[in-house]
Amino acid sequence: MNRTEILSKTDHTLLAPQATWEEVEALCKEALAYHTASVCISPCYVLPAKKAFPDLTVCTVIGFPSGAHTTACKVMETKDAIANGADEVDMVINVGFVKDGRFDAVLDEIRQVKAAAGSRILKVIIETCLLTEDEKIRLCDIVSRSGADFIKTSTGFSKGGATPEDIRLMRKYCAPGLKIKAAGGISTLADAEEFLKLGADRLGSSRIVRLIREEESV
């Protein structure tokens, strides 16, 4: 798999709470130079990023990173992000609802956020490292029925990120039309290539552009 293909499927990501505008601006310039799928940045930077780089696909996060926000808050965040120019939104589910067996509430929340996002791409982060295998399988079905565009493994802010086993499980149990985003802990180009070969359609990573840049300089 060539580097151009990997980059075209990468959301070039910077979600560190201490990230400055200077760092986000540099990220956006790298994304344009390397033709990544998008930049994934915190909500406060969507508007300035879109103003500075109107041709760049901008993704942001909703209910991040815990997912424990109210549904009304997530809907408001989504509407605000879209008003500021976001092209894609990645929402975190309420994992506590999953643990309580409140799967109907999880489904309803995703549908409400999708309604707020409208035609924009919605990716649903299920935080796989906190789930049992049965919960992952159940969520594959729920996200498949929700109207969302992607199911996403991880925030990168919990105790683990994407694993090959999770991508295999998602590919097996998700509806054919639901795409998969692997995120969290993708630390090498070999990792990136493996996730894509296993069936991931998108990668979330803060490292891939740097790795390719380092490779080019050798």
N, C-alpha and C positions, 0 to 999 in steps of 0.2 A: 504494500500500500504506500503510495507516494505521499510526501509531506504536504503537498497542496490539498490533497483529499482530506487528510487529517485536519488541517487548518480550517477547511470549509465546513467542518462539522463541529468546530470548537466554539463554545461560548467563552471568550477571553474574560476572565473573572477577577474582580477585586471587590471584596465585601468586608475587608477588615474594618473594624469600627474606627480605627485611627487613620484611615485613608484620607489623604488631603486632595483638594482639587488638582493640584499639580500632578499628583500620582495618577488620578483618574484621567486627566488630560493626556498623559503619556500613554496610558493603557489604550485610549481611543485612537491615538495616532498609530500605535502598534497594530491594532485591529484593522485599520484601514490599509496599512502597509503590507500586512500578511494575509489579508482577505479572510478573516475569521467569520464565523456565522454571525456573531454578535459580540457586544460587550455586555457583561452582566455586572451591574453596579448598584449601589445602595440608592433608595428612592430619592434622597436629597440631591443627588447628582444627575438625575434624569434630565431635568429642564436645562441646566447649563450644558450638559453633554449634547443634547439634541440641538441646542442653539449653535454650539460651536461646530458640530459635525452633523449637519442635517441629513446626509446620505448614509449615516451609520445606523445599523440596526441596534437598538438599545433595549436591553432586557433588564428588568429589576425584580426585586423580591418582595413578597407579601407575607405578613405574619412571621417574619424571619427574626431569629432562627428557631424559636421554640414552637411555633404553631399554636400556642395557647391563648392567642388573642380571641376576642369574640368574633362571631361571623360578621356582625355589623361593622366592626373595625376593619376586617379584611376586605369587605366590599368597599368601604370608604377609601382604604389604601389603594385598591385597584382603580377606582374611578379617578383618584388624584393622579396616580401614575400615568393613566391613559391621557388625562388632560394635559399632563406635562410632556407628553410625547413618547411614552414607552410603546415599543412595538411588540414586546413579549413580556409576560409576567410569570414568575415561578413562585407558587404559593406553597406554604408548609401546612400539612394537615394537622389536626389536633390529635396527637398520638394518645393523649389521655382518653379521648372518646373511644379510640380503638380498644384500649385496655379495658374500658367499661362496657365494651360490646355495643356501643352506640353507633353502629355502622350506618344507620339511616341518617343520623346527624352529620356524619362525615360526607356522605353522598350529597345531602342537601346543601352543605356549605360549599362544596366544590361547584355545584350547579349555580349557586348564587354568585360566586366569584366569576365563573365563566360568563354569566349573563352580564356582569359588570364589565368584563373584558371585551365583550362583543366579538368582533372579527379578529382580534389580536390573539396570538398564540398563548395558550395557557399550559404550563407544565406543573404537575402536581408532585411535590416532594413528600415521600412517605417515610423517610428516615429509617431505612432498612435495618440499620444496626440496633435499633430499639425494638424490633419486631420478631415474633416467632415465625416459623415457616408458614403455619396456618394463617396467621394474620397477613403476611405478604400475599399469599394466594387470594385471600378474601379481598384485599385492596386492589389487586390486579383486576378483579371483576368490577369492583366499585368504580375505579377510575375509568375502566373501559365503558361503563354505562353513563358516565357523568357528563360527557360532551367535551371533556378536556382533550388537548392535542397530544400531550406527552405524560408519561409517568416518569418520575425522576427519583433516583436512589436516595440522595443524601443532601444535607445542607453543607457538609464539610465542617460543621461546628459542633458535632456531637462526638461520640466515642469511636466512630468508624466511618468509612466511606464506601464507595462502590466496590463490589467484589465480582469476580467472574461468575460465581454461583448465583448471585442475585440477578445478573443479566440473563443467564440461562433460564432461571425461574420465570422472570418477567416475559421473556420471549415465548415461553411455553403457555403461560396462563393469561396473558393479555389478549384482547381482541386484535385481529390482524391490522386494523386501522390505527391502533394506538401506538405512537412512537415512544422510544425509550431514551432517556438521558442518563448517562452515567456520570456521577460527580463525586468529588471527595477522594483524596488520596491518589489521584492519577499522577504519579511522580516521574514516569519515564515514557519515552515514545513507544516502547514495547508495550507498556500498559495500555496506552491509547489505541494502538493497533489491535491489541487483543480484544478490548471492549467493542470496538467497531466490528470486528470479525464475528463476535458472538451475537451481534444483533442490535447493539446500541446505534441510534440514529444521530445522537448529539452527545458531546462531551462537555462537562463543565470543569475548567481548569485554570489555575493561575500560572501554571508552569510551562505549558506546551510551547508557547511562542518563545519563551526564554531558551528552552531546550533546543529548538530548531535554530534559533539565532546563534547559540553556542556551537552547534553542529556546523553551521555555515562558516564560522570563523576559524575552524580547524584547518 
